[in-house]
């Protein structure tokens, strides 16, 4: 019988960088391949970039000859390339889904997604809601939240005197940015730092922000971004959609920072300590920030305890994942 430690793993993501894929690669003792061409998240480039990335992925797989592949999805095209490699070699793959995989943008591809999910040894999802969907598809799910692993120290980020809140943003459509600006205007004694590429918003929006708001621009994820997180008093990560994993929130917990996030059932299930849950309104966020100012020390202690409990849960799920894949690879070799 093949032991999990004997497997040759790789992780592949069609993105310039993926913190979560990097985490899985580290935990699986494998190598991460971030394969990306042209401009990121730019639909007009998609047909060209996917073709280029498919060729690069195909060549990488045959060069590396992995026994098992961790695949970030979307886009499902990456998974299709990995499926074909595994079909020809007897290797096995697991899908790891981001919430966007189930968005309307991919409705047209549902039959292909279902087929690929059923062929995967395991489909890693971030909530029981998505696990139920996998079962409807006839696929094997495994719910894995986040282990809140230790992150690099990063690079120092200069903060202003006073109470500092890092709003972890990518200027995505599901982020209630106007509500954050309203909360900032109502709490002038608090400094807000908004991450993300400001080119995704009109210049007039940035210019109209309250004076206690600083737009950081895009920060190196292992550099000043982590410096900002470590230096801030609290982190804020928001979404208008339920069942959405907050990677920024997971990073905040990983560095021991208390968190303000949106009041959704899934997020209450995910962040079970050191967190204030707020409605996505200016008044709701204002009240959450003021409560954080008063309770920060207590919440910071809760975050550390919660992080330890979550790590133990993650270790148990990781053993399940490795055992399932090792068994599947062993079966394929015996049949082959």
N, C-alpha and C positions, 0 to 999 in steps of 0.2 A: 504493500500500500504506500502511495506517495505521501510524504509528510509535507505539511504546508510550507515549512522552511526550505524545502527543496525546489519550490516553484520559482521559475524565472518570470517575474512580473515586469510589466511596463504600464505606465499610465499615459494616456494621450488626450490632449485637449486642443481643439481648434480655436485657440485664443492666444493673445500675446503673453498672458500670464493667468494662472488659475491657482489661487491660494488653496482651495479645497482639493484640487487634483494633486497639488504638491504635497498636501497632508496625507492623502491616501498613498501616494508613492512612497513617502517616508515610512508609513506604518506597514506597508506591504514589502518593505525592503527592495523596492524596485526603482526604476528610473522614470522620470517625468519627461515627456516630449511635448512641448507647446509648439504647435505647428500653425503658422499664420502667415498669410500674404495679404498685401494691399491694406486698405483702411478697415479698421475694426468696426463692426456694427454699422455698416454702410450698405443698405440693400442693393444699390445699383452695382456694386462690385461683386455681389454674391455668386453669380454664375461663374465668373472668372476665378475668383479666389477659391471656391469649392473644388473646381477642377484642378487647380494647382496643388491645393492641400491634399486632395485625394491621391495624386501621384506621389507626393512627398511621403504621405502616410504609408502607402503601399510599399515603397522602397524601404522605408524605415522598418516596417514589420519583417520583411524578408531578410534584412540585414541583422536585426536583433534576434529574430526567431524566438519570441516569448512563448511560454507555456500558457500564460494568462494575461489578459489585457483589461485594464480599467479604462472605461471610455466615458468622458463627460458628454452629456447631451442636454440641450441641443448644441449644434445641429445634428440631425439623425444621419446625415450623409457620412459623417465620420464613423458612426456605428456600422453603416452598411459596408464600408471598406473593411473594417475589422471583422465583421461577420463572414465575408468572403474568405479572408485569410484563415480564419478559424475553421471554416468549412473544408478548406483544402489541406489543413495541417493537423486537425484534431485538437488544436488549442481551444481554450475557453475564454469567454469574455463576460464582464459584468458592466452594466450600465449604471451610471450615477447621474441622477436627474436633477437639473435645476428647475425651479418653478416655471420658468419660461417655456419649458418643453411642453407644458399643457395649455399654453396660451392659444388664443384664436389664430395667431399668425401661422400656426402649424396644423390647423384643422384639416387642410387639404392632404396632409401626409399621414393621417391617423392609421389607415390600413397598413402602411409600411412600418410605422412605429410599433403597432401591435405585433406584427410579424417578428420584427427584430427583438422586441421585448420577450416574446415567447421563446426565442432561440437563446437568449441570454441565460447563463447559469443563475445569476442573481440580478435583480433590479433594485438598486439602492435608492430609496426615496426618503424624504425628510419629514413625512407625517403619516399618520394612520389613514388620513383621507386619501392620499395618493397611493398608499398600499392597497386600499380597497379598489381603486381604479385598476391597479395592476392585476388583481385577482379577477376582475371583470374581463380583462384582456386575456386571461389564461396564462399569465406570467407569474414568476416567483418573486415576491417582494421581500425586502429587508429594510426596516426603518432604522436609520442611523441619523441622529441629530448632529451633534458636533462634540468632539472630545476636548475642545478648548486647549489645544496643545500649546506648549511654550513657543512664543514667537521671537524673532530676532530683536535685539535692542533698538534697532533703527538709528536714525540720526536726529540730533536735537532740533526741536522746533521752538522758536521764540514765541512765548505767550505774554499777554498783557497782565498786569497786576489785577487781582480780583478773582472772581469765580468764573471759570472757563468751561464752556460746553462745546464738545466737538460733534457737529452734526454730520454724520457719515452719509454722504450723498453721491450719487452719480448723475443727478438731474434726470432720473427716470420718470416715466409718466405716472407711476404709482406713488410718488413722493409728494406729500402735501406741503410744497415749498411755501405757498402763500401763508399757510397757517404758521409756519415757523417764523416767517418775517413778522407776522402780527404778534406772535409771542415775544419776539425780540424787542419790538417797539414798546411792549408793555412791561418789560424787565430791563430797563436801560443800565442797571447796575451789573448785569451779567454779560460776559463776552461770548459771542457765538462764532465758531469757525466752521465754515461750510466747505466741505471737500468737493472735488469733481471739476470737470472741464466746463468752465463758464460759457464756452462757445455754444453750448446746448441751450442757452437761454438768451433772450434779447439783451443787448447792452443796457436798455432802459430799465430792465428788471434789476440788474446789478446796481445801477446808479441810484435807484430809488430805495435801496435797502437801508435800514436804520444804521446809524453810525457805529453801533456796537456789534455789527456783523462784519466779519472778515471772510472774503472768498479766497480760499487758499490756492485755487487752481488744482490741476492734477498733481498729486504727490507720489513719489516713488513708493510702491507698496511695502518695500522692506527698508525704506529710508525715513524721510521726514514724516510720512504718514504714520508710522509706528511711533515716531517721536511725539507727534501731536496727540495720539491716543494715550501714550504713557504720561504726558505732561498735563493733560486736561483733568479737570475734577470729575467730569462725567461725560458719557457719550450719549448721543441721541440718534436713533435709527428708526425710520418711520415708513409705513406702507399703507396704502388704501385697500390692499387686497389681503384677504385671509389666506392661510395655507402657503405663505411665502416665507422661505427661510431668510433670515437676516444675517448675511455673512459679516456685515459690519458689526452687528451686535455680538456675534460669536467672537470676533477679534477683540472687541472691548472686554468681554468676559475673560478671554485668554490672558489679557494683560492686567486683569484684576480691577477693571473700572466698573462702577455702578452704571446702570443703563436706564434710559427713558425710551420706551418703544410704544407702538400703537396697541390699543386694547382689542386684540383679537384672541379668540379661544386658542388657536394654534400657538401664538406667541406666549400665552400664559403657560401652555404645556411645555414649551421649549425653554423659556427663561424662568426657572423656578426659584430664583433667589437673587437678591441685590438689584431688583428691577422695579421701576414705577411704570405702570401701564396708563396710557392717556388717550383720550379721544383726539382725533385728527383735526382739532380746532385751535384757533389762537388762544382762547380762554383755557381750554383743556391743557395745552402745552405750557402756557404760563403757569398754571397751578402746579403742573408736574415739575417744572424747573424750580419753583419756589420750595416745593417739598423736598426736592433733591438737595437744595442748599442747606436745609435744616437737618436732613437725615443722611448726608453723604457718608459719614464715618461708619454708621451702623450698616448701611447698604454695602459699603466696601467690604466689610467683614463677611456679610452674607454671600457676596460674590465669590470670595475665596473658598468658602465651604461648599457652595454649589458647584464650583468648578471641580473640586475633588470628587464629589459624588458622580458627576457626569463622566469623568474620566474612567471610573470603574465600570459604568454602564457601557461606555464605548469599547473598552477592552473585551468585554463579554461578547458584544456584537461582532467585533473584529475577528474573534476566534470562530464564531459561526460562519462568517464570510469565508475565511481561509479554509476551514474544514470542508465546506460545500464545494468550493472550487477545486481543492485537491482531490476530493472524491470523484468529481466530474472528469478531471484530467486523467486520473487513474483508470476510470472506466473506458474513456476514449482510447487509451493506449492498449488496454486489453482487447477491445473490439478490433482495433486496427491491426 
